[in-house]
Amino acid sequence: SILFPRRWEIAFMLFSGATITYILRVNMSVAVKAMAEDPDIAWSDYQKGLILSSFYWGYAFGMIPAAKVAQKYGAKYMFGLSVLIPSCLTLLVPVACRNSFPLALFIRSLIGLFESACFPSAYFFFPHWVPVEERTVLIPFVLSGMYFGEIIGFACSGTLVGTPIVISSVNVGGWQSVFYIFGAVGILWYPYWYFFAYERPEDHPFITKEELALIHQGSYESVHSNSHDSKGSMLSHSLFKSTPTHSVDEEGSSDAHSTHSHNSFLFSHNSHNSNDPRSLSATKNNNNHITSLILSHSQSDGNMRTVSLLSEAAELQVIANGTPWKAFFTHPAAITLLVNNWMYGWIGFTLLSEMPTYLTDVLGFTLESAGFLCVFPYLALLISTLAFSRLFETLQTDYNWQVRTVRQVAQFTAFGGVSLGLVVCGFIVDPYSAYSCMIIVQFFLGAIHSGLSCAYNDVSPNYSSVLFTVGNTLGATAGIVGPIVVSLCTESLTDDNWGWKVVFLSTAVMASCSLILWAVFQSSEVVPELNTPIRY
């Protein structure tokens, strides 16, 4: 356990599960062209657009219900089934595609429906397993499974599509092997998850006391005030869970001890620094659950600002029943987040689904090479995500950038770079130059994780996961619309590839409109209307 800590084992299993789900998502993007050329299938461009978008029909519908089910019944089996069931369904795709196009659409939408539980359930593990000081390492590592899955899926699918595999005089290779092989990988992965994954570290039979103590030390429930001092640094406080009860001394360290008291009590934490204007207090009820958590922060104008924060236990009792749904769809700050998330989904999911088609139909690459060439744009996205996050962290901590400045520059870098790159890409004739431009587009898109992806927690720390799920659901609807729109444009505007030029130009216009909203309404402060539980 010293050589391979159990928390890293859990992180690796989550990473590998996310990788498999994304491989199952992108394999159709590579195989669809070869499938359309199969005499038994012979899909039109419009049908190709439908089959690519069908995954997101179920994916968009299932995310919010999946998050609620995971919260109520636990996340271990939800995450495991989000890999196992899509893997089993993937084995049925070749038969469905050869026999019935509506059946193929139904199978792909079911794959999306069950995969929608992957990340809502994965987020359940983070507060339980990840120490505070390791969150910037472990959580991005798990989420990078998305990009790793895209890289593996594109590279291997492109090779498999052109490789015959003969078993007992039956050719199971070509495009159908993409579904058979990756479906089998997901099925083989599930027993590893079933027998070795545990929702909480206390339940793991082989975890050491040292590692358990490390995980418990300040890692249980991190609550962020999203208040900012004069230098723009975010104030963050960690709250220990109720079992076992911890006392918090004036240095912020903890001493675990069991308690059998049934009386309500109050604990508070104040900084040892007399110049630090922050104080944290919490009240627990008779069941040892946090009922209130108040952070007080003296602002530069002399006024005291208080922010109500809630623990995970109280979230189950209060937050879940008081979600400010109306404000999510009416407040300008929330609308800005949702519109930008939809735009991110349009860019990300449309490029994810249509890039192989663009490389083959427009740039003239072979199908086998297109699958391999799709790797490098997503490798650039993976690298830029880590690089931009480090860059903006340095600008904030070492050069006193305000958090709002970081969010603004990050978002403008992402959408501005994508818009300019796509417009240029649409009018470049040389295929290698256009491909290089596509890599640059994906590189700029990585900056969005320092803008939009962080902004949910800025405005609504109590409901950031719920608001993010709503935004991600809207982003998935863009994944439904995008491939269909691309297919309609490329079918009706065939002269000089104007179909793709219209797609790229319209994307740039929509991204510019999203940035106008971002510049005007984006906030790096807590928005009370989005953060306070509502009594219905």
N, C-alpha and C positions, 0 to 999 in steps of 0.2 A: 504494500500500500504506500510505502514511502517512495518507491520507484515510480509507481503509477497510482496516484491518489484516486479515490473513488469518485470524487467530484469531477475529475477529468474523464473518468470512464463514462459517467452519465453524460457529460458534455459531448464526448465522442459518439455515443449512441444517438444523441439528438442530432448531431451534425450528420451522421451517416443516414439517419432517417430522412432528414431534410434533403440530402443529396439524392436519395432514391426518388422522392416525390417529384423533384424537379426533372430528373431524367425521364420519368414517366410522363411529365408534362410536355417536354420539348421533343420527344422522339417522333411524334406525329409531324412536327414542323419539317423534319428532314425527310421522312418517309412519304409525305403526301404527294410529292411530284412523281415518284416512282409508282405509287399506287394509282394515280390518275392515268398513267400510261399503261397500266395493266389492262388487257382486253376484258377481263372479268369485272372491272370496276369502271374505268373510263369516266372519271369525274370531270365536270366542267370547272372553270375557274370559280364560278359562284359556289358550287358544291364544295370546292376546296376551302373557300372562305368560311362556309358554314361548319365544316368539320373541325377547322382550326379554332373557331370561336365556341364550339359546343362545350368544350372543357369548362369555359368560364360561366356557362349557364348555371351549372351546379355549384361551381366554386363561389360565385357571387351570392347565391341563395343560401349557402350553408354556413358561412362564417359566423354570423351573429348567433344563430341557434347552437353552433358548435361551442362557442365561447361559454354560453350559459350551461350547456350540458357538462362541459369540463369542470366548471366551477361547482356544480352541484354533485356530480358523481365521481370526480377524480379524473386525473389527466393521463395516468399510465396507459390504461387500455384505450383511451381515445387516441393518443398519439400512435400506439402500436397498430390500431385498426386503420388509422389514416394512411398507413403504409401497406398493410397486408391486403385490405379489400381492394384498393386500386391496383395492386399487383396482380391479384386474381382476375380482376376485370380486364386488365391489359392483355391477358392470355386469350381473351375472347374477341379482341378487336379484329384480327385477321378474318375469322369466320364471319363476324358481323358485317364487315366491309364487303366481303364477296357476295353476301346473300341479301342484304337489305341496307340501303342508305339510312332510312329512319332508325333502324336498329343500331347502326354505327353511331349516329348522333346521340342516341339514348345511352349507349355504353360510355361514350366519352364524357357526357354530362354527369353520369354517375361517378366516374373517376374524379371529376372535379368536385363533386359534392362531398365525397369522403375525404379527399385531400384538403378540403377547406378546414378540417379540424386540426391540421398539422401544427400551425403556428399558434393558434389560441391555446392549445394544450401544451405546447413547448414552453410558452411564457409562464405556465404554472410552476415549472421547476426552478426558475431562476431565483426567486426570493428564498427558496428553501435550501438550495444547493450551492449558491455562489456567494462567497465572502465579498464584502463591500469592496475591498481593495483589489479584487480580481475581476470585477464586473466588466471593466473596460477591455479585458482580455478574453474571458470565457464567453460572454454573450456575443460579441462580434464573431468569435470563432464558430459558435453554433450557427449563427445566421449566415455565415459565409458558405455554409452547405448549399444554399440556393445557387450561388455562382459556380461553386464546384460542380454541382449537378448539371448546370447548363453546359459547362466546359466538357465534362465527361459525356453527357448526352449527345452533344453536337459532334464531338470527335468520333466516338464509337459508332453512332448511328450512320454517319457518312460512310464509314468503312463497311459496316454490316450490310448496307443497302446494296453494295456491289459485290458481295461475297456469297457464292452459292454454298449451301450446307446440305449435304445429302445424307439422309438417315434411312436405311432399308429401302433404297432406291426412290425415296421421296425427298424432293427438294424443299427443305423448310428454311432455306436461306433467303437472301434478298431482303426486300422490305419487311416481310413478315417476321424475320428473325429479330428485328428491332423490338418487337413486342414480346416475343417468346423469351428472349434472353433476359431482358430487363424485368419482365414480370416474374421470372424465376428468381432473380436476385432479390427482389423484395420479399418473396415468400421465404427464402432461406434466411433472410435477415430477421424475421419476426421471432423465432425461438430465442435468439440471442437477447432481444429486447424483453421478451416475456419472462425469462428466468433471471436476468441480471439487472433489470431496471427497478428502481425503487423511488416512489414519489418523494419521500423524505429521508434525510440521512440517518435519522434515528432508527429507521426500519431496516437499514442495510446490515446484514449479519457480519460482514467482514470489515467494516470501517473501523479505523483505530480511534481511540479516545482523543489522541492528539489532533487528528483531522476533524473530528466532530467538534472539538473545542474551537478550532480555527474557524470552522464554518459558522458556529454559533456566535462568535465574538463580533457583534455588530452587524451581522449579515441577515438577520431574519427579515425585517421589513424596513426597507429604506424609504423614508418619506421625505419629499423635497418640498421646500417652501417656494422655490423658484423666486425668492426675494434676491435682490442683488445689492451688493454694497457699492460704494462710490467708484470702485475700480471695476465693477461689472462681474465680479466673481459670484458664482451661485452658492447660496447657503444651503447646506445639506445636513440633515440630522437623521440618525438611525434609531429605530425603535425596536426594542426586543419584544419577541412574542410572549404570550402570557404563560406558556408552559415549556420549561420551568420559568418561574418569575426571576427577573434580574433586578438588582439594584444598580443604579447609575450614580457613580461618584462624581465629584466636581471636576475630575479630569476627563470624564467621558468614558472611562473604562467600566467593565462590568464584573460583577461577582455573582455567579449563579447560585441560587439556593432555592429549595422547595418551600412552598408556603401553603398553609391550610386555612388561611384567614378568609372569612366570608364577608368581611366588612369592606365597603368601598374605601378607596384611598387615593391619594394624589401623589404623583412624583413629579419632580421638576429637575431641569438641568440648566445651569447657567454657566457661561464661560468663565474660566479662571482669569481671563484678561478683563481688567476693569474698563477697558476701552471698547470691548465687544458689546454691541447693543442688542444682542440676541438672547432670548430665553425660550426654553421649551418646557411645556407642562402637559401632563396627561392625567385623565381620570379613568379608573377602572371600576366596573360594577361588581356585584356579588359573585358573578360567574367568572371573574378574573379576565373580562374582555374590556378592551379599550373602548370607552364610550365617547371620549373627546380628546383631541390633541391640538393644542394651541401653540403656535409659534408667534412670539412678539418680536418685532424688529423696529428699532428706532431709526427713522429715516433722516436724511440729511437736512430736511426742513424742520426737524424737531418734533414732528408728529409721530405717534406710535402706530405702527401698522401691524395688525394681527391677521394671521392666516389660519384657518381651521383645516387641520389635517386628520386623517383617519387611518387606523391600522387595518390589516387584512381581516381581522375578526369583525371589526365594526363594519367593514365593507360588505360582509355577508348580511349584516343585519340592517344597515342604514343605507349605504350607498346603492346597493342593488335595487332597493325599493324606492329610491329617490332620484333616479337618473333624470337630469334636466333635458329630456328629449326635445322639447320645443325649442330651447335655446340652441341645441345642436344644429337646427336647421333654420334659425332666424337671426342669430347673433352674427354680426359682420366678421368677427374673428374666426368663428367656427366655419362660416361659409367660405372664408378664404382658405382655410385648411382643406376643406372638402373639395373645393374646385381645384386646388393645386394637386391634391391626391388623385383626383380623376385625371388630370393632365399627365401626372407621372405614370398612371396606369396606361393611358393612351400611348405614351412614348415607349414605356418599358415592355408592355405586353404585345403591342403591335410589332415592334422590332423583334421581339422574341419569337413570335409566330411567323412573321413574314420574311425574316432575313434570308433564310435559305432560298426562298422563291426569288427574292430580289437578286441574290448572287447568281442564280442560274439563268433567270429569264431576262434580266437587264444587263448584268455585267458579263454574262456568257461563260461562267465557270461551270465545270461538270458537277453533277450531283454529288459524286464522291468527294471532290475537292471542296465543295460548298460546305459540307458538314464539318470538314476540318477547319476551313477558314472562319467559320462561326465561332471557333474557340477564342480567337485573339481579341475580338471586341469585348467579350465577357471577362477575359483575363485582364484587359485594361480596366474594366469596371471594378473588378475585385481589387486591383492595385490602387486605383484612384480613391475608392471608398476609404481604405486605410490611410492613404497619404493625405487626403483632404481633412480627415478627422484630426490627424496629428497636426497639420498646419494650422487649422483654426483653433485648436487647443493652445498651441504656442502663441498665437496672436492674442488670445484672450488672457492667458496667464502672464506672459512675459512682456506684452506690449499694450496691456490695459484696454483691449478692445471691449466695448460693451457687448452684451449678449445679443441685443437687437441688431447691432452691426454685423455680428457673425452670421446670424440667421439671414439677414438681407443679402450679404455678399455671397453666402453659400448658395442661396436659391437663385440669385441672378447669374452666378457662375454656371449652375446646372442648366437651367432653362435657356439662358442666353447663349451658352456654348452649343447646346443641342440645336436651337433654332438656326443659328448661323451655319452650323455644320451641315444640317440637313438641306438647307437651301443651296449651299455650295455643292453638296453631293449630288443633288438632283440635276445640276447642269454641267457636271464634269463628264467628259466623253471617255477618257482613259479609264479602263476598269480598275487598274491597280491604284490609281489616284483616288477614285471613288471609294474603293474598299478601305484605303488608308484613312479617308475622311470619316468613314463609318466607325473606325476604331477610335478616332478622336472624339466623335459624338458620344460614344459610350464612356470614354474617359471623363468628359465633363459631367456626365450624368451622375457620377459617383459623389459629387459635391452635395447632392440633395440629402444625403444622410446626416450632414451637419446643419441642414436647414429644416426642411419639412419634417423629417423623421424625429427631430428633437423638439419641434415646436408644440406638439401635442402635450408634452409634459410641462412646457412653459405655461400654457394658458389654463390647463385643467389637470393638476396632479392627481386629484381624486378620481377623475374619470378618463384619464389619458388612454387606458386600454380600451374602454368602450368607444370613445370618440375615434381612436385609431382604427378600430374594427369597422366602424361606419365608413370612414374614409377609404379603408382598404377594400370594402365591399363596392364602393363607387368606382374605385380603380379597377376592380375586376369587371364591372360592367363595360368599362372602356375596352377590356380585352375581348368582350363579346362583340362590340360594335366595330372595333378597329379592323379585324380581318375581313369582315363583310364589306365595309366601306372601301378597303383597298381592292378587293376583288371587283366591285362594281366600277371603280375608277379605271382599273387596268383593262377591264373588258370593254368599256365604252370609249376610252381615250387611248387608242393604240398608236397613234402617230407620234413618232419621236419620243416614245415613253412619257407622254404628257400625263398619263394616269398617275405614275409615280411622282412626277413633278407637282401635280395638284395635291397629292397626299403630303409631300414634304412642305409645300408652301402653307397649306392649311394648318399643319402641325405647328409651324413657326408662328402663325397668326394667333392660334389658340394659346400657345405658350406665352406670347407677349401679353395677351389679355390677363392671363393668370398672374403674371408678374406685376401688372398694374394693381390688381387686388392686393397682392402681397406687399407692395410698397406702401399702400395706403392703410391697410387694416391689420397687418401682421403685428402681433404683440409678443413681447418676451416676458410680460408680467402675468400673474394669475388673474384670470377674468372671473369675478365672483359669480356671474350668471351661469358660467360653464362648470364651476367647481363646487357649488353649494348644493347639497341634497335638497330635493323638492318634496314637499308633502302633498300627495295627491288625494 
